Amino acid sequence: MMDPVCGKEVEQGKYMVSYKKRRYYFCGITCETMFKRKPDEFAASPPGPNENAGAKLH
């Protein structure tokens, strides 16, 4: 599955948020926190694997 914030491939783990009856998994605390701040933005259109390639997310 893919981290909806940074687009990295992730496995189920400790970084998870339930939102609108769906579970979202993250590569780390930074992406999980960003999702919690703006869940509709990230849940609506998850990035492709390279969409945030130049962004400094973590």
JOQUIBEL-V617115 format. One record per residue. N is the residue number from 1. RES is the residue in three letters. PSI is psi in degrees with one decimal (NA if undefined). OMEGA is omega in whole degrees, 0 to 359 (none if undefined). NEAR is the number of other C-alpha atoms within 8 Angstrom. Layout:
BEGIN
n/res/psi/omega/near
N/RES/PSI/OMEGA/NEAR
N/RES/PSI/OMEGA/NEAR
END
This chain:
BEGIN
n/res/psi/omega/near
1/MET/166.8/186/6
2/MET/138.5/173/9
3/ASP/121.8/183/15
4/PRO/-11.7/181/14
5/VAL/-54.5/185/12
6/CYS/-14.5/178/11
7/GLY/3.5/179/14
8/LYS/150.6/175/8
9/GLU/128.4/181/9
10/VAL/162.2/174/10
11/GLU/164.4/176/6
12/GLN/134.1/181/7
13/GLY/-157.4/185/7
14/LYS/-15.8/180/4
15/TYR/95.3/186/11
16/MET/142.1/176/11
17/VAL/133.7/171/9
18/SER/126.9/182/8
19/TYR/123.9/180/8
20/LYS/51.6/176/4
21/LYS/24.6/178/5
22/ARG/147.6/178/6
23/ARG/134.7/178/8
24/TYR/133.0/181/10
25/TYR/149.0/187/16
26/PHE/157.9/180/15
27/CYS/-23.2/182/11
28/GLY/-177.9/184/7
29/ILE/-32.8/181/8
30/THR/-48.1/180/8
31/CYS/-37.7/177/14
32/GLU/-43.3/180/15
33/THR/-42.7/179/8
34/MET/-40.8/178/9
35/PHE/-44.1/181/11
36/LYS/-30.6/180/8
37/ARG/-34.8/183/6
38/LYS/63.8/186/8
39/PRO/-37.9/181/9
40/ASP/-34.6/180/6
41/GLU/-44.0/183/7
42/PHE/-32.7/180/12
43/ALA/-29.1/183/8
44/ALA/-42.1/183/6
45/SER/87.7/179/7
46/PRO/142.3/181/10
47/PRO/156.9/172/12
48/GLY/170.7/184/7
49/PRO/-28.2/182/10
50/ASN/9.3/185/7
51/GLU/-35.1/179/8
52/ASN/28.6/187/10
53/ALA/-36.3/181/6
54/GLY/-5.7/183/4
55/ALA/144.6/176/5
56/LYS/85.5/182/4
57/LEU/-30.3/181/6
58/HIS/NA/none/4
END
